[in-house]
Amino acid sequence: MSNIFSTSIGRKLLMSLAGIFLLTFLVVHLGINLLVLRETQDAFNIAAHFMGTNPVIKVFEIVLFGGILIHIIYGMILSIQNGKSRPVRYKKDNHSQTSFFSKYMFHTAIIVGIFIVIHLFDFYFKAKFTDVVDSVTINGKHYHDLGELVIEKFKMPVFVFGYIFAFIFLSFHLHHGFQSAFQTLGINHKSYTPIIKAFGVVYSILIPLGFAIIPIVIYFFR
């Protein structure tokens, strides 16, 4: 039992658990981000401040970064192991058992990973460790004006395009990853597997679409 996570199955299990945690985080993150579309950014700035300063949330922040690292590291390990298990490619690949989304999981993960790093440097690290983010006073309290920073970024076409581009690939990644995570956990049955698949498709479309709508609305209508 102590060595379960040193095995391929153990790594898949831990990566799936981390993935499910990140699926939940995306819903919360989207809910907060949508607040920036309101007439003023007060609600968004207050929510962002709460997420950055609340002691309980700060603990979950550590868990979140741990989950991201586990998901990335074990995903890379498993991809390398899968590559080594078949070092010579067949002359004609058999794709009958491999979906498009499964085949390119590693590639979409790299693109999403690069986006996460850029996103962290653009917003999280600027607010946490620099003074470049302006302050705003709301009800007598000072907050980082992250809402204005978001709007400034999404007034630039390169950021709008890059953001949408990243979430298209996240959608591909989620499409396969959602079902795969539950299957790894042993939740695989003829009665409810189709429901998980259907929910996974809806999730992998609606959540990235929700994020992508934000820069579109800001660029064209703000």
Secondary structure, DSSP 4 states (H G I P E B T S, - for coil): -TTGGGSHHHHHHHHHHHHHHHHHHHHHHHHHHGGGGSSSSHHHHHHHHHHHH-HHHHHHHHHHHHHHHHHHHHHHHHHHHHHHHS-S--SS---TTS-HHHHTHHHHHHHHHHHHHHHIIIIIHHHHH-S-SPEEEETTEEEE-HHHHHHHHTTSHHHHHHHHHHHHHHHHHHHHHHHHHHHHTT---TTTHHHHHHHHHHHHHHHHHHHHHHHHHHHHH-
